[in-house]
Amino acid sequence: MEYLVTMTTQVPDGTANEEVQEIRGREAVHSAELAAQGHLLRLWRPPLKPGEWRALGLFSAADEVELEKVLASMPLRVWRSDQVVPLGAHPNDPPQPRPANGTEFFTTFTVTIPGDADAREVADLKAREADRTRELGEQGRLVRLWMLPPIPGSWRALGLWRAEESEQLAAILTSLPMDKWMTIETTPLSEHPSDPARN
């Protein structure tokens, strides 16, 4: 199973810079080991405020018990808190997206279908949505798609995208057939030096 983990590090005041650098070095080495074991799939940096130290990690583990063992093994865990979100399989997840240039983005989709929506319209839009996401995967724009834990009255999904700029991504998202029923939150991502995709 895959998990998205928001990792927030708070270094205690007065910690020597040498100790910080030593632990960061061990973290980088261990991250490579976790990637080789198939547990750490990707790492990104979200937008950060001054002095903030956060990373987003995509992990694979048999269950949350194994995931906790993986996270606890990371050297920075002594200063870090982790927020875990389980990711479910999405029927429109691209099987093998083509490589594409551009910045990566996360989008959180919350889809709320009106109670009086026509069943045939819903079925048509879902079919067209599947076709459109397949096209975007073939273009290398949609990289991954997962189901998120639902909220009452709505279902949610997480998308990983590549686009040249935020304006291009916005145009892509408005091209989705179910756009009229979606609320979308977008997070631009920057490279993390320990991201397995860099190696």
N, CA and C atoms as a LAMMPS dump frame, in Angstrom:
ITEM: TIMESTEP
0
ITEM: NUMBER OF ATOMS
597
ITEM: BOX BOUNDS ff ff ff
-5.0000000000000000e+02 5.0000000000000000e+02
-5.0000000000000000e+02 5.0000000000000000e+02
-5.0000000000000000e+02 5.0000000000000000e+02
ITEM: ATOMS id mol type element x y z
1 1 1 N 0.84 -1.189 0
2 1 2 C 0 0 0
3 1 3 C 0.878 1.243 0
4 2 1 N 0.355 2.31 -0.587
5 2 2 C 1.122 3.555 -0.652
6 2 3 C 0.563 4.585 0.334
7 3 1 N 1.458 5.434 0.819
8 3 2 C 1.107 6.445 1.811
9 3 3 C 1.799 7.753 1.447
10 4 1 N 1.088 8.863 1.655
11 4 2 C 1.708 10.179 1.552
12 4 3 C 1.986 10.655 2.967
13 5 1 N 3.241 11.014 3.224
14 5 2 C 3.65 11.407 4.564
15 5 3 C 4.191 12.839 4.523
16 6 1 N 3.567 13.699 5.318
17 6 2 C 4.08 15.058 5.504
18 6 3 C 5.014 15.035 6.695
19 7 1 N 6.282 15.328 6.465
20 7 2 C 7.32 15.232 7.49
21 7 3 C 7.78 16.637 7.873
22 8 1 N 7.524 17.023 9.121
23 8 2 C 7.874 18.352 9.612
24 8 3 C 8.952 18.218 10.678
25 9 1 N 10.086 18.855 10.435
26 9 2 C 11.231 18.756 11.341
27 9 3 C 11.395 20.047 12.128
28 10 1 N 11.536 19.922 13.43
29 10 2 C 11.788 21.065 14.314
30 10 3 C 13.069 20.785 15.093
31 11 1 N 14.147 21.426 14.71
32 11 2 C 15.428 21.235 15.4
33 11 3 C 15.4 22.011 16.716
34 12 1 N 15.711 21.366 17.83
35 12 2 C 15.68 22.069 19.119
36 12 3 C 16.648 23.254 19.144
37 13 1 N 16.217 24.315 19.785
38 13 2 C 17.092 25.486 19.945
39 13 3 C 18.389 25.076 20.636
40 14 1 N 19.476 25.648 20.177
41 14 2 C 20.765 25.374 20.785
42 14 3 C 21.487 24.171 20.227
43 15 1 N 20.853 23.459 19.277
44 15 2 C 21.514 22.292 18.674
45 15 3 C 22.677 22.76 17.808
46 16 1 N 23.828 22.139 17.993
47 16 2 C 25.018 22.526 17.22
48 16 3 C 24.809 22.219 15.745
49 17 1 N 25.286 23.117 14.884
50 17 2 C 25.151 22.926 13.442
51 17 3 C 25.831 21.632 12.989
52 18 1 N 26.931 21.259 13.649
53 18 2 C 27.633 20.02 13.277
54 18 3 C 26.728 18.806 13.492
55 19 1 N 25.958 18.819 14.588
56 19 2 C 25.046 17.704 14.85
57 19 3 C 23.934 17.652 13.811
58 20 1 N 23.408 18.824 13.45
59 20 2 C 22.36 18.884 12.424
60 20 3 C 22.873 18.306 11.113
61 21 1 N 24.066 18.72 10.702
62 21 2 C 24.613 18.245 9.434
63 21 3 C 24.919 16.758 9.48
64 22 1 N 25.363 16.26 10.632
65 22 2 C 25.669 14.826 10.759
66 22 3 C 24.39 14.001 10.613
67 23 1 N 23.308 14.444 11.253
68 23 2 C 22.051 13.693 11.157
69 23 3 C 21.462 13.808 9.751
70 24 1 N 21.568 14.983 9.162
71 24 2 C 21.079 15.132 7.78
72 24 3 C 21.845 14.217 6.832
73 25 1 N 23.132 14.081 7.047
74 25 2 C 23.927 13.178 6.213
75 25 3 C 23.48 11.738 6.363
76 26 1 N 23.239 11.315 7.606
77 26 2 C 22.759 9.95 7.828
78 26 3 C 21.361 9.751 7.251
79 27 1 N 20.542 10.805 7.306
80 27 2 C 19.191 10.726 6.729
81 27 3 C 19.26 10.484 5.219
82 28 1 N 20.165 11.188 4.541
83 28 2 C 20.302 11.026 3.094
84 28 3 C 20.74 9.608 2.744
85 29 1 N 21.695 9.071 3.498
86 29 2 C 22.161 7.706 3.247
87 29 3 C 21.033 6.702 3.486
88 30 1 N 20.323 6.885 4.585
89 30 2 C 19.248 5.939 4.915
90 30 3 C 18.094 6.058 3.924
91 31 1 N 17.822 7.264 3.428
92 31 2 C 16.771 7.439 2.424
93 31 3 C 17.089 6.629 1.169
94 32 1 N 18.356 6.621 0.773
95 32 2 C 18.759 5.821 -0.387
96 32 3 C 18.562 4.335 -0.115
97 33 1 N 18.839 3.904 1.121
98 33 2 C 18.624 2.501 1.483
99 33 3 C 17.143 2.15 1.445
100 34 1 N 16.279 3.039 1.943
101 34 2 C 14.834 2.791 1.917
102 34 3 C 14.307 2.765 0.481
103 35 1 N 14.89 3.598 -0.38
104 35 2 C 14.496 3.58 -1.792
105 35 3 C 14.882 2.251 -2.431
106 36 1 N 16.084 1.75 -2.126
107 36 2 C 16.534 0.473 -2.676
108 36 3 C 15.664 -0.681 -2.198
109 37 1 N 15.109 -0.552 -0.977
110 37 2 C 14.231 -1.582 -0.421
111 37 3 C 12.802 -1.472 -0.939
112 38 1 N 12.5 -0.397 -1.696
113 38 2 C 11.157 -0.208 -2.236
114 38 3 C 10.189 0.473 -1.29
115 39 1 N 10.693 1.014 -0.173
116 39 2 C 9.809 1.687 0.781
117 39 3 C 9.647 3.176 0.479
118 40 1 N 10.722 3.843 0.103
119 40 2 C 10.663 5.263 -0.222
120 40 3 C 10.598 5.397 -1.738
121 41 1 N 9.465 5.909 -2.238
122 41 2 C 9.265 5.998 -3.684
123 41 3 C 9.606 7.373 -4.239
124 42 1 N 9.214 8.427 -3.519
125 42 2 C 9.492 9.802 -3.966
126 42 3 C 9.613 10.716 -2.76
127 43 1 N 10.307 11.844 -2.957
128 43 2 C 10.407 12.909 -1.956
129 43 3 C 10.298 14.252 -2.666
130 44 1 N 9.553 15.181 -2.054
131 44 2 C 9.416 16.538 -2.594
132 44 3 C 9.494 17.55 -1.465
133 45 1 N 9.699 18.804 -1.86
134 45 2 C 9.566 19.912 -0.927
135 45 3 C 8.344 20.737 -1.34
136 46 1 N 7.401 20.972 -0.418
137 46 2 C 6.291 21.876 -0.721
138 46 3 C 6.743 23.316 -0.506
139 47 1 N 5.915 24.307 -0.832
140 47 2 C 6.287 25.693 -0.518
141 47 3 C 6.538 25.84 0.983
142 48 1 N 7.614 26.535 1.338
143 48 2 C 8.019 26.655 2.738
144 48 3 C 8.056 28.112 3.177
145 49 1 N 7.676 28.335 4.429
146 49 2 C 7.839 29.649 5.039
147 49 3 C 9.287 29.769 5.529
148 50 1 N 9.769 30.991 5.769
149 50 2 C 11.147 31.153 6.273
150 50 3 C 11.355 30.332 7.549
151 51 1 N 12.416 29.554 7.557
152 51 2 C 12.745 28.746 8.725
153 51 3 C 11.978 27.447 8.832
154 52 1 N 11.033 27.2 7.927
155 52 2 C 10.241 25.967 7.983
156 52 3 C 11.003 24.825 7.317
157 53 1 N 10.864 23.631 7.845
158 53 2 C 11.585 22.461 7.348
159 53 3 C 10.579 21.323 7.193
160 54 1 N 10.081 21.155 5.978
161 54 2 C 9.078 20.127 5.707
162 54 3 C 9.41 19.398 4.414
163 55 1 N 8.958 18.157 4.339
164 55 2 C 9.087 17.381 3.115
165 55 3 C 7.833 16.526 2.961
166 56 1 N 7.527 16.182 1.723
167 56 2 C 6.441 15.247 1.417
168 56 3 C 7.065 13.984 0.868
169 57 1 N 6.691 12.847 1.429
170 57 2 C 7.252 11.577 0.983
171 57 3 C 6.17 10.608 0.554
172 58 1 N 6.417 9.906 -0.547
173 58 2 C 5.549 8.821 -0.992
174 58 3 C 6.221 7.52 -0.593
175 59 1 N 5.564 6.771 0.289
176 59 2 C 6.12 5.541 0.83
177 59 3 C 5.261 4.345 0.455
178 60 1 N 5.89 3.182 0.438
179 60 2 C 5.193 1.924 0.216
180 60 3 C 5.466 1.006 1.402
181 61 1 N 4.404 0.407 1.942
182 61 2 C 4.543 -0.523 3.061
183 61 3 C 3.348 -1.467 3.049
184 62 1 N 3.509 -2.619 3.674
185 62 2 C 2.425 -3.604 3.714
186 62 3 C 1.215 -3.063 4.463
187 63 1 N 1.47 -2.284 5.524
188 63 2 C 0.389 -1.716 6.329
189 63 3 C 0.981 -0.584 7.166
190 64 1 N 0.146 0.027 8.005
191 64 2 C 0.607 1.162 8.787
192 64 3 C 1.622 0.763 9.861
193 65 1 N 1.578 -0.479 10.302
194 65 2 C 2.558 -0.953 11.276
195 65 3 C 3.948 -0.977 10.644
196 66 1 N 4.041 -1.545 9.44
197 66 2 C 5.333 -1.568 8.759
198 66 3 C 5.781 -0.152 8.41
199 67 1 N 4.839 0.699 7.988
200 67 2 C 5.195 2.074 7.657
201 67 3 C 5.794 2.783 8.863
202 68 1 N 5.21 2.592 10.03
203 68 2 C 5.735 3.236 11.233
204 68 3 C 7.156 2.774 11.529
205 69 1 N 7.448 1.491 11.311
206 69 2 C 8.812 1.002 11.5
207 69 3 C 9.772 1.681 10.525
208 70 1 N 9.318 1.869 9.28
209 70 2 C 10.146 2.542 8.276
210 70 3 C 10.416 3.983 8.694
211 71 1 N 9.369 4.704 9.092
212 71 2 C 9.532 6.106 9.464
213 71 3 C 10.391 6.249 10.721
214 72 1 N 10.192 5.348 11.677
215 72 2 C 10.958 5.412 12.923
216 72 3 C 12.434 5.126 12.706
217 73 1 N 12.77 4.45 11.619
218 73 2 C 14.172 4.124 11.341
219 73 3 C 14.95 5.295 10.764
220 74 1 N 14.261 6.372 10.384
221 74 2 C 14.919 7.501 9.729
222 74 3 C 15.574 8.405 10.779
223 75 1 N 16.851 8.758 10.619
224 75 2 C 17.566 9.53 11.64
225 75 3 C 16.896 10.829 12.06
226 76 1 N 16.271 11.542 11.12
227 76 2 C 15.65 12.822 11.47
228 76 3 C 14.389 12.662 12.309
229 77 1 N 13.929 11.431 12.488
230 77 2 C 12.69 11.224 13.255
231 77 3 C 12.823 11.742 14.692
232 78 1 N 14.045 11.861 15.187
233 78 2 C 14.227 12.368 16.559
234 78 3 C 13.71 13.803 16.701
235 79 1 N 13.65 14.541 15.593
236 79 2 C 13.19 15.933 15.624
237 79 3 C 11.926 16.135 14.78
238 80 1 N 11.351 15.078 14.31
239 80 2 C 10.343 15.192 13.255
240 80 3 C 9 14.656 13.712
241 81 1 N 7.929 15.27 13.218
242 81 2 C 6.589 14.711 13.366
243 81 3 C 6.079 14.353 11.97
244 82 1 N 5.343 13.257 11.874
245 82 2 C 4.879 12.755 10.587
246 82 3 C 3.355 12.697 10.55
247 83 1 N 2.794 13.184 9.472
248 83 2 C 1.355 13.083 9.236
249 83 3 C 1.15 12.134 8.06
250 84 1 N 0.444 11.028 8.31
251 84 2 C 0.307 9.953 7.321
252 84 3 C -1.095 9.956 6.719
253 85 1 N -1.156 9.89 5.391
254 85 2 C -2.429 9.753 4.684
255 85 3 C -2.357 8.494 3.825
256 86 1 N -3.235 7.511 4.076
257 86 2 C -3.24 6.316 3.228
258 86 3 C -3.806 6.639 1.851
259 87 1 N -3.205 6.066 0.826
260 87 2 C -3.614 6.305 -0.557
261 87 3 C -4.196 5.021 -1.138
262 88 1 N -5.383 5.129 -1.708
263 88 2 C -6.021 3.967 -2.304
264 88 3 C -5.862 3.961 -3.818
265 89 1 N -6.067 2.805 -4.422
266 89 2 C -5.977 2.684 -5.875
267 89 3 C -7.099 3.488 -6.535
268 90 1 N -6.755 4.198 -7.605
269 90 2 C -7.737 4.965 -8.373
270 90 3 C -7.899 4.289 -9.732
271 91 1 N -9.126 4.108 -10.2
272 91 2 C -9.306 3.42 -11.491
273 91 3 C -8.701 4.154 -12.674
274 92 1 N -8.477 5.468 -12.538
275 92 2 C -7.912 6.24 -13.649
276 92 3 C -6.42 6.513 -13.495
277 93 1 N -5.758 5.842 -12.556
278 93 2 C -4.317 6.023 -12.383
279 93 3 C -3.598 5.571 -13.654
280 94 1 N -2.768 6.443 -14.256
281 94 2 C -2.093 6.055 -15.504
282 94 3 C -1.181 4.844 -15.29
283 95 1 N -1.27 3.834 -16.154
284 95 2 C -0.415 2.656 -15.967
285 95 3 C 1.063 2.955 -16.176
286 96 1 N 1.389 3.722 -17.215
287 96 2 C 2.783 4.079 -17.498
288 96 3 C 2.808 5.456 -18.148
289 97 1 N 2.763 6.526 -17.342
290 97 2 C 2.773 7.87 -17.937
291 97 3 C 4.073 8.136 -18.676
292 98 1 N 3.979 8.873 -19.768
293 98 2 C 5.171 9.234 -20.528
294 98 3 C 5.927 10.344 -19.803
295 99 1 N 7.264 10.35 -19.893
296 99 2 C 8.033 11.447 -19.29
297 99 3 C 7.668 12.777 -19.952
298 100 1 N 7.628 13.825 -19.155
299 100 2 C 7.358 15.166 -19.682
300 100 3 C 8.145 16.172 -18.852
301 101 1 N 8.485 17.281 -19.481
302 101 2 C 9.194 18.335 -18.779
303 101 3 C 8.224 19.138 -17.919
304 102 1 N 8.782 19.871 -16.981
305 102 2 C 7.957 20.77 -16.211
306 102 3 C 8.062 20.547 -14.724
307 103 1 N 7.353 21.396 -14.003
308 103 2 C 7.279 21.332 -12.553
309 103 3 C 6.232 20.312 -12.143
310 104 1 N 6.467 19.66 -11.005
311 104 2 C 5.465 18.733 -10.489
312 104 3 C 4.532 19.458 -9.521
313 105 1 N 3.286 19.032 -9.503
314 105 2 C 2.254 19.596 -8.646
315 105 3 C 1.422 18.465 -8.054
316 106 1 N 0.973 18.667 -6.823
317 106 2 C -0.073 17.834 -6.249
318 106 3 C -1.394 18.578 -6.369
319 107 1 N -2.456 17.844 -6.679
320 107 2 C -3.799 18.408 -6.612
321 107 3 C -4.651 17.501 -5.745
322 108 1 N -5.423 18.118 -4.865
323 108 2 C -6.408 17.38 -4.086
324 108 3 C -7.776 17.721 -4.649
325 109 1 N -8.457 16.708 -5.169
326 109 2 C -9.787 16.883 -5.737
327 109 3 C -10.839 16.454 -4.716
328 110 1 N -11.808 17.301 -4.486
329 110 2 C -12.988 16.912 -3.716
330 110 3 C -14.173 16.989 -4.67
331 111 1 N -14.804 15.851 -4.928
332 111 2 C -15.891 15.768 -5.903
333 111 3 C -17.2 15.581 -5.149
334 112 1 N -18.111 16.517 -5.352
335 112 2 C -19.429 16.444 -4.738
336 112 3 C -20.469 16.442 -5.853
337 113 1 N -21.113 15.312 -6.047
338 113 2 C -22.136 15.182 -7.089
339 113 3 C -23.478 15.595 -6.502
340 114 1 N -24.172 16.544 -7.118
341 114 2 C -25.47 16.979 -6.581
342 114 3 C -26.448 15.812 -6.439
343 115 1 N -27.244 15.867 -5.397
344 115 2 C -28.197 14.787 -5.162
345 115 3 C -29.222 14.636 -6.263
346 116 1 N -29.509 15.74 -6.994
347 116 2 C -30.51 15.665 -8.07
348 116 3 C -29.873 15.468 -9.448
349 117 1 N -28.59 15.133 -9.479
350 117 2 C -27.919 14.931 -10.772
351 117 3 C -28.5 13.716 -11.489
352 118 1 N -28.63 13.847 -12.807
353 118 2 C -29.159 12.757 -13.619
354 118 3 C -28.142 11.617 -13.676
355 119 1 N -28.597 10.403 -13.427
356 119 2 C -27.694 9.247 -13.377
357 119 3 C -26.973 9.039 -14.7
358 120 1 N -27.656 9.301 -15.804
359 120 2 C -27.006 9.128 -17.112
360 120 3 C -25.914 10.171 -17.324
361 121 1 N -26.159 11.406 -16.865
362 121 2 C -25.13 12.444 -16.977
363 121 3 C -23.911 12.085 -16.129
364 122 1 N -24.158 11.578 -14.922
365 122 2 C -23.051 11.187 -14.053
366 122 3 C -22.216 10.098 -14.711
367 123 1 N -22.873 9.08 -15.24
368 123 2 C -22.161 7.974 -15.887
369 123 3 C -21.377 8.471 -17.099
370 124 1 N -21.977 9.387 -17.876
371 124 2 C -21.298 9.934 -19.054
372 124 3 C -20.061 10.732 -18.653
373 125 1 N -20.208 11.571 -17.627
374 125 2 C -19.067 12.373 -17.194
375 125 3 C -17.947 11.503 -16.633
376 126 1 N -18.292 10.46 -15.891
377 126 2 C -17.262 9.553 -15.367
378 126 3 C -16.518 8.865 -16.502
379 127 1 N -17.226 8.447 -17.545
380 127 2 C -16.578 7.797 -18.687
381 127 3 C -15.672 8.775 -19.422
382 128 1 N -16.153 10 -19.621
383 128 2 C -15.334 11.014 -20.294
384 128 3 C -14.129 11.405 -19.442
385 129 1 N -14.322 11.426 -18.108
386 129 2 C -13.209 11.712 -17.199
387 129 3 C -12.115 10.659 -17.339
388 130 1 N -12.519 9.393 -17.421
389 130 2 C -11.546 8.312 -17.581
390 130 3 C -10.779 8.463 -18.891
391 131 1 N -11.488 8.818 -19.966
392 131 2 C -10.826 9.019 -21.262
393 131 3 C -9.838 10.183 -21.194
394 132 1 N -10.259 11.274 -20.565
395 132 2 C -9.403 12.463 -20.511
396 132 3 C -8.168 12.217 -19.652
397 133 1 N -8.326 11.559 -18.513
398 133 2 C -7.155 11.286 -17.682
399 133 3 C -6.197 10.329 -18.391
400 134 1 N -6.736 9.401 -19.18
401 134 2 C -5.863 8.507 -19.943
402 134 3 C -5.045 9.314 -20.963
403 135 1 N -5.695 10.265 -21.648
404 135 2 C -4.984 11.129 -22.596
405 135 3 C -3.877 11.915 -21.894
406 136 1 N -4.194 12.469 -20.734
407 136 2 C -3.215 13.28 -20.006
408 136 3 C -2.056 12.428 -19.489
409 137 1 N -2.333 11.172 -19.145
410 137 2 C -1.261 10.255 -18.775
411 137 3 C -0.361 9.955 -19.955
412 138 1 N -0.962 9.762 -21.118
413 138 2 C -0.169 9.484 -22.324
414 138 3 C 0.681 10.68 -22.722
415 139 1 N 0.218 11.897 -22.378
416 139 2 C 0.977 13.109 -22.674
417 139 3 C 2.058 13.386 -21.623
418 140 1 N 2.054 12.605 -20.537
419 140 2 C 3.024 12.82 -19.474
420 140 3 C 2.634 13.912 -18.506
421 141 1 N 1.424 14.427 -18.619
422 141 2 C 0.974 15.495 -17.718
423 141 3 C 0.42 14.934 -16.414
424 142 1 N -0.36 13.87 -16.483
425 142 2 C -0.842 13.201 -15.282
426 142 3 C 0.111 12.05 -14.979
427 143 1 N 0.767 12.133 -13.824
428 143 2 C 1.777 11.142 -13.461
429 143 3 C 1.166 10.017 -12.633
430 144 1 N 0.404 10.373 -11.601
431 144 2 C -0.232 9.39 -10.726
432 144 3 C -1.571 9.937 -10.255
433 145 1 N -2.456 9.01 -9.853
434 145 2 C -3.757 9.378 -9.318
435 145 3 C -4.128 8.349 -8.261
436 146 1 N -4.503 8.852 -7.062
437 146 2 C -4.871 7.967 -5.955
438 146 3 C -6.207 8.4 -5.372
439 147 1 N -6.891 7.487 -4.707
440 147 2 C -8.064 7.824 -3.913
441 147 3 C -7.609 8.219 -2.512
442 148 1 N -8.24 9.248 -1.956
443 148 2 C -8.001 9.686 -0.587
444 148 3 C -9.165 9.24 0.296
445 149 1 N -8.952 9.174 1.601
446 149 2 C -10.075 8.854 2.479
447 149 3 C -11.235 9.811 2.215
448 150 1 N -12.465 9.302 2.072
449 150 2 C -13.6 10.171 1.717
450 150 3 C -14.055 11.025 2.892
451 151 1 N -14.832 12.041 2.565
452 151 2 C -15.524 12.828 3.57
453 151 3 C -17.022 12.684 3.284
454 152 1 N -17.884 12.875 4.281
455 152 2 C -19.321 12.658 4.056
456 152 3 C -19.857 13.465 2.874
457 153 1 N -20.542 12.784 1.971
458 153 2 C -21.17 13.437 0.834
459 153 3 C -20.265 13.682 -0.352
460 154 1 N -18.976 13.364 -0.236
461 154 2 C -18.036 13.619 -1.326
462 154 3 C -16.999 12.5 -1.376
463 155 1 N -16.322 12.398 -2.519
464 155 2 C -15.142 11.54 -2.587
465 155 3 C -13.962 12.396 -3.007
466 156 1 N -12.778 11.93 -2.65
467 156 2 C -11.57 12.737 -2.811
468 156 3 C -10.488 11.942 -3.522
469 157 1 N -9.649 12.672 -4.259
470 157 2 C -8.536 12.041 -4.968
471 157 3 C -7.324 12.957 -4.906
472 158 1 N -6.149 12.347 -5.017
473 158 2 C -4.882 13.065 -5.061
474 158 3 C -4.236 12.815 -6.408
475 159 1 N -3.85 13.89 -7.089
476 159 2 C -3.189 13.755 -8.385
477 159 3 C -1.78 14.318 -8.338
478 160 1 N -0.865 13.657 -9.035
479 160 2 C 0.497 14.164 -9.241
480 160 3 C 0.616 14.509 -10.723
481 161 1 N 0.962 15.766 -11.001
482 161 2 C 0.97 16.286 -12.368
483 161 3 C 2.321 16.894 -12.715
484 162 1 N 2.581 17.015 -14.026
485 162 2 C 3.709 17.797 -14.529
486 162 3 C 3.163 18.836 -15.5
487 163 1 N 3.601 20.073 -15.327
488 163 2 C 3.195 21.146 -16.232
489 163 3 C 4.328 22.154 -16.317
490 164 1 N 4.383 22.893 -17.409
491 164 2 C 5.436 23.886 -17.591
492 164 3 C 5.278 25.043 -16.602
493 165 1 N 4.035 25.346 -16.236
494 165 2 C 3.759 26.459 -15.323
495 165 3 C 2.38 26.257 -14.734
496 166 1 N 2.077 27.033 -13.69
497 166 2 C 0.794 26.865 -13.008
498 166 3 C -0.377 27.18 -13.926
499 167 1 N -0.19 28.122 -14.871
500 167 2 C -1.272 28.458 -15.796
501 167 3 C -1.611 27.276 -16.695
502 168 1 N -0.572 26.547 -17.141
503 168 2 C -0.83 25.371 -17.966
504 168 3 C -1.578 24.31 -17.168
505 169 1 N -1.187 24.117 -15.907
506 169 2 C -1.889 23.145 -15.08
507 169 3 C -3.344 23.553 -14.886
508 170 1 N -3.591 24.833 -14.652
509 170 2 C -4.968 25.296 -14.462
510 170 3 C -5.811 24.989 -15.69
511 171 1 N -5.242 25.185 -16.875
512 171 2 C -5.979 24.882 -18.109
513 171 3 C -6.258 23.386 -18.224
514 172 1 N -5.281 22.566 -17.825
515 172 2 C -5.468 21.115 -17.861
516 172 3 C -6.605 20.708 -16.93
517 173 1 N -6.604 21.274 -15.728
518 173 2 C -7.608 20.879 -14.741
519 173 3 C -9.014 21.293 -15.164
520 174 1 N -9.144 22.467 -15.786
521 174 2 C -10.477 22.888 -16.231
522 174 3 C -10.956 22.061 -17.424
523 175 1 N -10.044 21.325 -18.068
524 175 2 C -10.446 20.464 -19.187
525 175 3 C -11.032 19.134 -18.722
526 176 1 N -10.962 18.869 -17.418
527 176 2 C -11.51 17.61 -16.91
528 176 3 C -13.035 17.664 -16.937
529 177 1 N -13.683 16.659 -17.482
530 177 2 C -15.142 16.697 -17.621
531 177 3 C -15.91 16.891 -16.322
532 178 1 N -15.355 16.43 -15.192
533 178 2 C -16.072 16.563 -13.931
534 178 3 C -15.708 17.841 -13.172
535 179 1 N -15.044 18.764 -13.867
536 179 2 C -14.575 20 -13.241
537 179 3 C -15.692 20.761 -12.521
538 180 1 N -16.904 20.744 -13.078
539 180 2 C -17.986 21.55 -12.495
540 180 3 C -18.404 21.059 -11.113
541 181 1 N -18.043 19.83 -10.766
542 181 2 C -18.397 19.279 -9.456
543 181 3 C -17.172 19.155 -8.55
544 182 1 N -16.049 19.706 -8.978
545 182 2 C -14.798 19.555 -8.23
546 182 3 C -14.401 20.829 -7.495
547 183 1 N -13.858 20.655 -6.307
548 183 2 C -13.084 21.683 -5.628
549 183 3 C -11.639 21.187 -5.637
550 184 1 N -10.727 22.037 -6.098
551 184 2 C -9.343 21.593 -6.302
552 184 3 C -8.381 22.465 -5.504
553 185 1 N -7.496 21.812 -4.754
554 185 2 C -6.392 22.492 -4.072
555 185 3 C -5.094 22.056 -4.743
556 186 1 N -4.265 23.019 -5.096
557 186 2 C -3.026 22.729 -5.827
558 186 3 C -1.809 23.101 -4.98
559 187 1 N -0.825 22.203 -4.958
560 187 2 C 0.423 22.44 -4.226
561 187 3 C 1.598 22.287 -5.19
562 188 1 N 2.32 23.368 -5.503
563 188 2 C 3.526 23.223 -6.326
564 188 3 C 4.619 22.518 -5.536
565 189 1 N 5.372 21.678 -6.218
566 189 2 C 6.415 20.88 -5.575
567 189 3 C 7.776 21.257 -6.147
568 190 1 N 8.783 21.225 -5.287
569 190 2 C 10.152 21.427 -5.763
570 190 3 C 10.978 20.192 -5.442
571 191 1 N 12.13 20.096 -6.071
572 191 2 C 12.954 18.897 -5.933
573 191 3 C 13.507 18.768 -4.519
574 192 1 N 13.613 17.533 -4.085
575 192 2 C 14.268 17.203 -2.818
576 192 3 C 15.573 16.499 -3.167
577 193 1 N 16.686 16.851 -2.515
578 193 2 C 17.974 16.239 -2.886
579 193 3 C 18.023 14.727 -2.688
580 194 1 N 17.15 14.164 -1.832
581 194 2 C 17.153 12.72 -1.609
582 194 3 C 16.041 11.999 -2.363
583 195 1 N 15.38 12.696 -3.297
584 195 2 C 14.31 12.059 -4.061
585 195 3 C 14.864 10.899 -4.88
586 196 1 N 14.313 9.677 -4.706
587 196 2 C 14.811 8.539 -5.494
588 196 3 C 14.731 8.751 -7.002
589 197 1 N 13.801 9.593 -7.465
590 197 2 C 13.665 9.83 -8.897
591 197 3 C 14.847 10.583 -9.471
592 198 1 N 15.643 11.222 -8.634
593 198 2 C 16.835 11.943 -9.106
594 198 3 C 17.987 11.008 -9.41
595 199 1 N 17.924 9.802 -8.869
596 199 2 C 19.071 8.884 -8.976
597 199 3 C 18.857 7.829 -10.044
